[in-house]
Amino acid sequence: VTREPVAAHEIGDTAQLVSSTLLGGDRTSAASAREHLDAAVERLLGPDGKLKKEQETVILPLLDDQDVLAVFRTGFGKSICYQAPALALADAGLGATLVVSPLVALQRDQVRGLRERSIWEAVALNGQMSPLTRAAVLRGIAAGFYRLIYVAPEALGSAGLRAAVSRSGLALVAIDEAHCITEMGHDFRPDYRTIPAA
């Protein structure tokens, strides 16, 4: 994250989310993304779904081009805090969201959950893929098909991923399960340190 978070929210102590928007302060774009938020929430939560107040206090600053650090207890619904803005920003034509997540199993669970809600524009890019599958995913990213791209921190150094994202555009970076860094130290996954430069 390249800036200090302007909003910080804490409810619990286990699951952290650090997000950084890359809109460059374009208020017109931010307003356009807000117009798409209700549709994004409906896709995620269903027609009767509503955001919790605490989720709104994380999501709305993101759509206003502000960095946010959120700490929620497990099961509170932190994933929607980056999934809803990701869909809204993509619908506004502002690019994809890169979700840095430490474990392949967590990435797969997130993608599976989204696809169960008919959100097909999510993918986990990881080293367990065959070269053919990885190449197909990178083509999909470059073409702008994927809105949520889950990667491990080590993937940020991949020239293929960087090239694909540079073609499609990037609106948001979310660091999921960031409490792993504070609990286990920077040596847990040194590549977390490369996120701002990447």
C-alpha atoms as an extended CHARMM CRD file, in Angstrom:
* protein
*
       198  EXT
         1         1  VAL       CA              0.0000000000        0.0000000000        0.0000000000  PROA      1               0.0000000000
         2         2  THR       CA              1.4870000000        3.2840000000       -1.0540000000  PROA      2               0.0000000000
         3         3  ARG       CA             -0.5400000000        5.6370000000        1.1430000000  PROA      3               0.0000000000
         4         4  GLU       CA             -1.6350000000        5.7630000000        4.7440000000  PROA      4               0.0000000000
         5         5  PRO       CA             -5.2100000000        4.5170000000        5.0560000000  PROA      5               0.0000000000
         6         6  VAL       CA             -7.6060000000        7.3990000000        5.5250000000  PROA      6               0.0000000000
         7         7  ALA       CA            -10.2420000000        5.1580000000        7.0280000000  PROA      7               0.0000000000
         8         8  ALA       CA             -9.6670000000        2.3550000000        9.5010000000  PROA      8               0.0000000000
         9         9  HSD       CA            -12.3510000000        0.1170000000       10.9810000000  PROA      9               0.0000000000
        10        10  GLU       CA            -11.9580000000       -2.5600000000       13.6170000000  PROA      10              0.0000000000
        11        11  ILE       CA            -14.4650000000       -5.1870000000       14.6630000000  PROA      11              0.0000000000
        12        12  GLY       CA            -12.6320000000       -8.1810000000       16.0770000000  PROA      12              0.0000000000
        13        13  ASP       CA             -9.0370000000       -9.1620000000       15.6540000000  PROA      13              0.0000000000
        14        14  THR       CA             -8.5460000000      -11.9580000000       13.1610000000  PROA      14              0.0000000000
        15        15  ALA       CA             -9.2320000000      -11.0290000000        9.5480000000  PROA      15              0.0000000000
        16        16  GLN       CA             -7.6730000000       -7.9290000000        8.0550000000  PROA      16              0.0000000000
        17        17  LEU       CA             -8.1720000000       -6.3460000000        4.7100000000  PROA      17              0.0000000000
        18        18  VAL       CA             -5.9230000000       -3.6560000000        3.2890000000  PROA      18              0.0000000000
        19        19  SER       CA             -7.1020000000       -2.0890000000        0.0640000000  PROA      19              0.0000000000
        20        20  SER       CA             -5.5940000000        0.5140000000       -2.1870000000  PROA      20              0.0000000000
        21        21  THR       CA             -7.4520000000        2.1550000000       -5.0290000000  PROA      21              0.0000000000
        22        22  LEU       CA             -5.5960000000        3.3190000000       -8.0960000000  PROA      22              0.0000000000
        23        23  LEU       CA             -8.0630000000        5.7740000000       -9.5850000000  PROA      23              0.0000000000
        24        24  GLY       CA             -5.7440000000        8.7320000000       -9.2780000000  PROA      24              0.0000000000
        25        25  GLY       CA             -8.3530000000       10.9450000000       -7.6650000000  PROA      25              0.0000000000
        26        26  ASP       CA            -10.7240000000       10.9750000000      -10.6330000000  PROA      26              0.0000000000
        27        27  ARG       CA            -13.9680000000       12.0330000000       -8.9230000000  PROA      27              0.0000000000
        28        28  THR       CA            -16.0540000000       11.5190000000      -12.0740000000  PROA      28              0.0000000000
        29        29  SER       CA            -14.9170000000        7.9030000000      -12.2200000000  PROA      29              0.0000000000
        30        30  ALA       CA            -15.5550000000        7.4490000000       -8.5140000000  PROA      30              0.0000000000
        31        31  ALA       CA            -19.0980000000        8.7930000000       -8.9040000000  PROA      31              0.0000000000
        32        32  SER       CA            -19.6480000000        6.4430000000      -11.8220000000  PROA      32              0.0000000000
        33        33  ALA       CA            -18.5300000000        3.4890000000       -9.7010000000  PROA      33              0.0000000000
        34        34  ARG       CA            -20.9600000000        4.4860000000       -6.9220000000  PROA      34              0.0000000000
        35        35  GLU       CA            -23.8010000000        4.3310000000       -9.4470000000  PROA      35              0.0000000000
        36        36  HSD       CA            -22.9980000000        0.6470000000      -10.0020000000  PROA      36              0.0000000000
        37        37  LEU       CA            -22.7270000000       -0.2980000000       -6.3180000000  PROA      37              0.0000000000
        38        38  ASP       CA            -26.3650000000       -1.3370000000       -5.7720000000  PROA      38              0.0000000000
        39        39  ALA       CA            -26.2370000000       -3.7190000000       -8.7310000000  PROA      39              0.0000000000
        40        40  ALA       CA            -22.9600000000       -5.1870000000       -7.4410000000  PROA      40              0.0000000000
        41        41  VAL       CA            -24.4270000000       -5.7520000000       -3.9760000000  PROA      41              0.0000000000
        42        42  GLU       CA            -27.4930000000       -7.4070000000       -5.4970000000  PROA      42              0.0000000000
        43        43  ARG       CA            -25.2870000000       -9.7970000000       -7.4690000000  PROA      43              0.0000000000
        44        44  LEU       CA            -23.4010000000      -10.7130000000       -4.3030000000  PROA      44              0.0000000000
        45        45  LEU       CA            -26.2140000000      -10.8110000000       -1.7370000000  PROA      45              0.0000000000
        46        46  GLY       CA            -29.3620000000      -11.3420000000       -3.7870000000  PROA      46              0.0000000000
        47        47  PRO       CA            -32.2990000000       -8.9870000000       -4.3970000000  PROA      47              0.0000000000
        48        48  ASP       CA            -33.0780000000       -8.5730000000       -0.6970000000  PROA      48              0.0000000000
        49        49  GLY       CA            -29.4790000000       -8.3420000000        0.4480000000  PROA      49              0.0000000000
        50        50  LYS       CA            -28.2330000000       -5.2810000000        2.3090000000  PROA      50              0.0000000000
        51        51  LEU       CA            -24.7850000000       -4.1820000000        3.3160000000  PROA      51              0.0000000000
        52        52  LYS       CA            -24.0220000000       -3.9050000000        7.0150000000  PROA      52              0.0000000000
        53        53  LYS       CA            -23.2610000000       -0.3840000000        8.1770000000  PROA      53              0.0000000000
        54        54  GLU       CA            -19.6550000000       -1.3770000000        8.9100000000  PROA      54              0.0000000000
        55        55  GLN       CA            -19.2630000000       -2.7800000000        5.3890000000  PROA      55              0.0000000000
        56        56  GLU       CA            -20.5310000000        0.4870000000        3.9210000000  PROA      56              0.0000000000
        57        57  THR       CA            -17.9690000000        2.4480000000        5.9440000000  PROA      57              0.0000000000
        58        58  VAL       CA            -15.2570000000        0.4230000000        4.2120000000  PROA      58              0.0000000000
        59        59  ILE       CA            -16.7350000000        0.3070000000        0.6910000000  PROA      59              0.0000000000
        60        60  LEU       CA            -17.7410000000        3.9410000000        0.2020000000  PROA      60              0.0000000000
        61        61  PRO       CA            -14.2740000000        5.3940000000        0.8940000000  PROA      61              0.0000000000
        62        62  LEU       CA            -12.8000000000        2.8820000000       -1.5720000000  PROA      62              0.0000000000
        63        63  LEU       CA            -15.1180000000        4.1980000000       -4.2570000000  PROA      63              0.0000000000
        64        64  ASP       CA            -13.9480000000        7.7180000000       -3.3580000000  PROA      64              0.0000000000
        65        65  ASP       CA            -10.3150000000        6.7450000000       -4.0610000000  PROA      65              0.0000000000
        66        66  GLN       CA             -9.2660000000        6.3270000000       -0.4450000000  PROA      66              0.0000000000
        67        67  ASP       CA             -7.1800000000        3.5420000000        1.0620000000  PROA      67              0.0000000000
        68        68  VAL       CA             -8.8220000000        1.5360000000        3.8200000000  PROA      68              0.0000000000
        69        69  LEU       CA             -7.5700000000       -0.8050000000        6.5140000000  PROA      69              0.0000000000
        70        70  ALA       CA            -10.3560000000       -2.9710000000        7.9650000000  PROA      70              0.0000000000
        71        71  VAL       CA            -10.1310000000       -5.5340000000       10.7590000000  PROA      71              0.0000000000
        72        72  PHE       CA            -13.1960000000       -7.7580000000       11.0970000000  PROA      72              0.0000000000
        73        73  ARG       CA            -13.7910000000      -10.9710000000       13.0030000000  PROA      73              0.0000000000
        74        74  THR       CA            -13.9360000000      -14.1340000000       10.9330000000  PROA      74              0.0000000000
        75        75  GLY       CA            -17.3610000000      -14.6260000000        9.3920000000  PROA      75              0.0000000000
        76        76  PHE       CA            -18.3500000000      -10.9470000000        9.5710000000  PROA      76              0.0000000000
        77        77  GLY       CA            -18.3650000000      -10.4790000000        5.8110000000  PROA      77              0.0000000000
        78        78  LYS       CA            -15.0970000000       -8.7810000000        4.9950000000  PROA      78              0.0000000000
        79        79  SER       CA            -14.8240000000      -10.2880000000        1.5040000000  PROA      79              0.0000000000
        80        80  ILE       CA            -17.7660000000       -8.2470000000        0.2660000000  PROA      80              0.0000000000
        81        81  CYS       CA            -15.8070000000       -5.1410000000        1.2790000000  PROA      81              0.0000000000
        82        82  TYR       CA            -13.5870000000       -5.6340000000       -1.7580000000  PROA      82              0.0000000000
        83        83  GLN       CA            -15.8910000000       -7.7790000000       -3.9290000000  PROA      83              0.0000000000
        84        84  ALA       CA            -18.6640000000       -5.1790000000       -4.1630000000  PROA      84              0.0000000000
        85        85  PRO       CA            -16.3110000000       -2.3120000000       -5.0930000000  PROA      85              0.0000000000
        86        86  ALA       CA            -14.5160000000       -4.6310000000       -7.5250000000  PROA      86              0.0000000000
        87        87  LEU       CA            -17.7260000000       -5.3100000000       -9.4520000000  PROA      87              0.0000000000
        88        88  ALA       CA            -18.8340000000       -1.6650000000       -9.2870000000  PROA      88              0.0000000000
        89        89  LEU       CA            -15.4600000000       -0.3530000000      -10.4890000000  PROA      89              0.0000000000
        90        90  ALA       CA            -15.3530000000       -2.8690000000      -13.3280000000  PROA      90              0.0000000000
        91        91  ASP       CA            -18.9320000000       -2.0020000000      -14.3510000000  PROA      91              0.0000000000
        92        92  ALA       CA            -17.8240000000        1.6410000000      -14.4730000000  PROA      92              0.0000000000
        93        93  GLY       CA            -15.0510000000        0.6370000000      -16.8700000000  PROA      93              0.0000000000
        94        94  LEU       CA            -12.2360000000        1.3420000000      -14.4130000000  PROA      94              0.0000000000
        95        95  GLY       CA            -10.5000000000       -2.0220000000      -14.4430000000  PROA      95              0.0000000000
        96        96  ALA       CA            -10.0970000000       -5.1890000000      -12.4350000000  PROA      96              0.0000000000
        97        97  THR       CA             -9.3370000000       -5.8420000000       -8.7750000000  PROA      97              0.0000000000
        98        98  LEU       CA             -6.2500000000       -7.7740000000       -7.7590000000  PROA      98              0.0000000000
        99        99  VAL       CA             -6.7450000000       -9.7300000000       -4.5220000000  PROA      99              0.0000000000
       100       100  VAL       CA             -3.5280000000      -10.8180000000       -2.8400000000  PROA      100             0.0000000000
       101       101  SER       CA             -4.3480000000      -13.8880000000       -0.7750000000  PROA      101             0.0000000000
       102       102  PRO       CA             -1.7650000000      -16.1350000000        0.9190000000  PROA      102             0.0000000000
       103       103  LEU       CA             -3.2170000000      -19.6080000000        0.3290000000  PROA      103             0.0000000000
       104       104  VAL       CA             -4.4170000000      -21.3090000000       -2.8550000000  PROA      104             0.0000000000
       105       105  ALA       CA             -7.1990000000      -23.0410000000       -0.8910000000  PROA      105             0.0000000000
       106       106  LEU       CA             -8.5600000000      -19.6600000000        0.2480000000  PROA      106             0.0000000000
       107       107  GLN       CA             -8.4060000000      -18.3130000000       -3.3010000000  PROA      107             0.0000000000
       108       108  ARG       CA            -10.3040000000      -21.3150000000       -4.6370000000  PROA      108             0.0000000000
       109       109  ASP       CA            -12.9560000000      -21.0010000000       -1.9180000000  PROA      109             0.0000000000
       110       110  GLN       CA            -13.5160000000      -17.3600000000       -2.8050000000  PROA      110             0.0000000000
       111       111  VAL       CA            -13.7800000000      -18.0480000000       -6.5330000000  PROA      111             0.0000000000
       112       112  ARG       CA            -16.0940000000      -21.0240000000       -5.9340000000  PROA      112             0.0000000000
       113       113  GLY       CA            -18.3490000000      -18.8990000000       -3.7290000000  PROA      113             0.0000000000
       114       114  LEU       CA            -18.5670000000      -16.1840000000       -6.3790000000  PROA      114             0.0000000000
       115       115  ARG       CA            -19.3500000000      -18.6620000000       -9.1460000000  PROA      115             0.0000000000
       116       116  GLU       CA            -22.0930000000      -20.1930000000       -7.0190000000  PROA      116             0.0000000000
       117       117  ARG       CA            -23.6810000000      -16.7320000000       -7.2090000000  PROA      117             0.0000000000
       118       118  SER       CA            -23.2160000000      -16.7130000000      -11.0140000000  PROA      118             0.0000000000
       119       119  ILE       CA            -20.3130000000      -14.2840000000      -10.8570000000  PROA      119             0.0000000000
       120       120  TRP       CA            -18.0870000000      -15.8600000000      -13.4730000000  PROA      120             0.0000000000
       121       121  GLU       CA            -15.5820000000      -13.0030000000      -13.8010000000  PROA      121             0.0000000000
       122       122  ALA       CA            -13.4130000000      -14.2220000000      -10.9150000000  PROA      122             0.0000000000
       123       123  VAL       CA            -10.2910000000      -16.3430000000      -11.2090000000  PROA      123             0.0000000000
       124       124  ALA       CA             -7.4650000000      -17.6420000000       -9.0470000000  PROA      124             0.0000000000
       125       125  LEU       CA             -4.1160000000      -17.5520000000      -10.8140000000  PROA      125             0.0000000000
       126       126  ASN       CA             -1.6090000000      -19.8650000000       -9.1440000000  PROA      126             0.0000000000
       127       127  GLY       CA              1.3540000000      -22.1290000000       -9.7260000000  PROA      127             0.0000000000
       128       128  GLN       CA             -0.7430000000      -25.2920000000       -9.5380000000  PROA      128             0.0000000000
       129       129  MET       CA             -2.2880000000      -24.5360000000      -12.9420000000  PROA      129             0.0000000000
       130       130  SER       CA             -1.0840000000      -26.2550000000      -16.0820000000  PROA      130             0.0000000000
       131       131  PRO       CA              0.8220000000      -23.9870000000      -18.4950000000  PROA      131             0.0000000000
       132       132  LEU       CA             -2.1240000000      -24.0950000000      -20.9310000000  PROA      132             0.0000000000
       133       133  THR       CA             -4.6420000000      -23.0880000000      -18.2560000000  PROA      133             0.0000000000
       134       134  ARG       CA             -2.3680000000      -20.3310000000      -16.9670000000  PROA      134             0.0000000000
       135       135  ALA       CA             -1.9100000000      -18.9490000000      -20.4770000000  PROA      135             0.0000000000
       136       136  ALA       CA             -5.6840000000      -18.9720000000      -21.0300000000  PROA      136             0.0000000000
       137       137  VAL       CA             -6.2800000000      -17.1460000000      -17.7340000000  PROA      137             0.0000000000
       138       138  LEU       CA             -3.6500000000      -14.5220000000      -18.5900000000  PROA      138             0.0000000000
       139       139  ARG       CA             -5.3520000000      -13.9750000000      -21.9600000000  PROA      139             0.0000000000
       140       140  GLY       CA             -8.6770000000      -13.5260000000      -20.1350000000  PROA      140             0.0000000000
       141       141  ILE       CA             -7.1200000000      -10.9920000000      -17.7720000000  PROA      141             0.0000000000
       142       142  ALA       CA             -5.5260000000       -9.0610000000      -20.6490000000  PROA      142             0.0000000000
       143       143  ALA       CA             -8.8730000000       -9.0240000000      -22.4940000000  PROA      143             0.0000000000
       144       144  GLY       CA            -10.6190000000       -7.5620000000      -19.4450000000  PROA      144             0.0000000000
       145       145  PHE       CA            -12.8870000000      -10.5690000000      -18.8320000000  PROA      145             0.0000000000
       146       146  TYR       CA            -11.9360000000      -11.0510000000      -15.1760000000  PROA      146             0.0000000000
       147       147  ARG       CA            -12.9840000000       -8.5210000000      -12.5660000000  PROA      147             0.0000000000
       148       148  LEU       CA            -11.5460000000      -10.2580000000       -9.4970000000  PROA      148             0.0000000000
       149       149  ILE       CA             -8.0960000000      -11.8110000000       -9.8470000000  PROA      149             0.0000000000
       150       150  TYR       CA             -6.8440000000      -13.7900000000       -6.8430000000  PROA      150             0.0000000000
       151       151  VAL       CA             -3.0670000000      -14.2600000000       -6.5990000000  PROA      151             0.0000000000
       152       152  ALA       CA             -0.4420000000      -15.1580000000       -4.0200000000  PROA      152             0.0000000000
       153       153  PRO       CA              2.0450000000      -12.3960000000       -3.1660000000  PROA      153             0.0000000000
       154       154  GLU       CA              4.7800000000      -14.2900000000       -5.0280000000  PROA      154             0.0000000000
       155       155  ALA       CA              2.8080000000      -13.9360000000       -8.2860000000  PROA      155             0.0000000000
       156       156  LEU       CA              3.2460000000      -10.1640000000       -8.2830000000  PROA      156             0.0000000000
       157       157  GLY       CA              6.7120000000      -10.5540000000       -9.7970000000  PROA      157             0.0000000000
       158       158  SER       CA              5.3440000000      -12.4790000000      -12.7850000000  PROA      158             0.0000000000
       159       159  ALA       CA              6.0030000000      -10.6820000000      -16.0650000000  PROA      159             0.0000000000
       160       160  GLY       CA              2.9820000000      -12.4170000000      -17.5940000000  PROA      160             0.0000000000
       161       161  LEU       CA              0.6260000000      -11.1640000000      -14.8870000000  PROA      161             0.0000000000
       162       162  ARG       CA              2.0310000000       -7.6360000000      -15.0440000000  PROA      162             0.0000000000
       163       163  ALA       CA              1.6300000000       -7.5170000000      -18.8210000000  PROA      163             0.0000000000
       164       164  ALA       CA             -1.9310000000       -8.8380000000      -18.6630000000  PROA      164             0.0000000000
       165       165  VAL       CA             -2.9740000000       -6.3950000000      -15.9350000000  PROA      165             0.0000000000
       166       166  SER       CA             -1.3540000000       -3.4650000000      -17.7320000000  PROA      166             0.0000000000
       167       167  ARG       CA             -3.5480000000       -4.2010000000      -20.7610000000  PROA      167             0.0000000000
       168       168  SER       CA             -6.8090000000       -4.6160000000      -18.8510000000  PROA      168             0.0000000000
       169       169  GLY       CA             -6.3090000000       -1.8820000000      -16.2520000000  PROA      169             0.0000000000
       170       170  LEU       CA             -6.3190000000       -2.1380000000      -12.4710000000  PROA      170             0.0000000000
       171       171  ALA       CA             -8.7740000000       -0.2770000000      -10.2690000000  PROA      171             0.0000000000
       172       172  LEU       CA             -8.2090000000       -1.7990000000       -6.8370000000  PROA      172             0.0000000000
       173       173  VAL       CA             -5.7030000000       -3.8800000000       -4.8960000000  PROA      173             0.0000000000
       174       174  ALA       CA             -6.9380000000       -5.8170000000       -1.8670000000  PROA      174             0.0000000000
       175       175  ILE       CA             -4.7220000000       -7.6850000000        0.5750000000  PROA      175             0.0000000000
       176       176  ASP       CA             -6.8800000000      -10.4190000000        2.0560000000  PROA      176             0.0000000000
       177       177  GLU       CA             -5.9830000000      -12.2310000000        5.2740000000  PROA      177             0.0000000000
       178       178  ALA       CA             -3.3700000000       -9.5760000000        5.9660000000  PROA      178             0.0000000000
       179       179  HSD       CA             -3.3870000000      -10.4810000000        9.6630000000  PROA      179             0.0000000000
       180       180  CYS       CA             -1.0590000000      -13.3260000000        8.6680000000  PROA      180             0.0000000000
       181       181  ILE       CA              1.6820000000      -10.7070000000        8.2440000000  PROA      181             0.0000000000
       182       182  THR       CA              1.2030000000       -9.1740000000       11.6720000000  PROA      182             0.0000000000
       183       183  GLU       CA              0.8860000000      -12.5400000000       13.4040000000  PROA      183             0.0000000000
       184       184  MET       CA              3.8010000000      -14.2770000000       11.6910000000  PROA      184             0.0000000000
       185       185  GLY       CA              6.0340000000      -11.3520000000       10.7310000000  PROA      185             0.0000000000
       186       186  HSD       CA              7.3770000000      -10.2310000000        7.3590000000  PROA      186             0.0000000000
       187       187  ASP       CA              9.4350000000      -13.3970000000        7.0190000000  PROA      187             0.0000000000
       188       188  PHE       CA              6.1710000000      -15.3490000000        6.6770000000  PROA      188             0.0000000000
       189       189  ARG       CA              5.9390000000      -14.3260000000        3.0130000000  PROA      189             0.0000000000
       190       190  PRO       CA              8.6710000000      -11.7960000000        2.0950000000  PROA      190             0.0000000000
       191       191  ASP       CA              6.9110000000      -10.9820000000       -1.1930000000  PROA      191             0.0000000000
       192       192  TYR       CA              4.2780000000       -9.0240000000        0.7260000000  PROA      192             0.0000000000
       193       193  ARG       CA              6.9330000000       -6.3020000000        0.9280000000  PROA      193             0.0000000000
       194       194  THR       CA              6.9690000000       -6.0080000000       -2.8640000000  PROA      194             0.0000000000
       195       195  ILE       CA              3.2830000000       -5.0950000000       -3.1720000000  PROA      195             0.0000000000
       196       196  PRO       CA              3.7580000000       -1.2880000000       -3.3370000000  PROA      196             0.0000000000
       197       197  ALA       CA              6.4430000000       -1.5510000000       -6.0090000000  PROA      197             0.0000000000
       198       198  ALA       CA              4.5520000000       -4.1860000000       -7.9820000000  PROA      198             0.0000000000
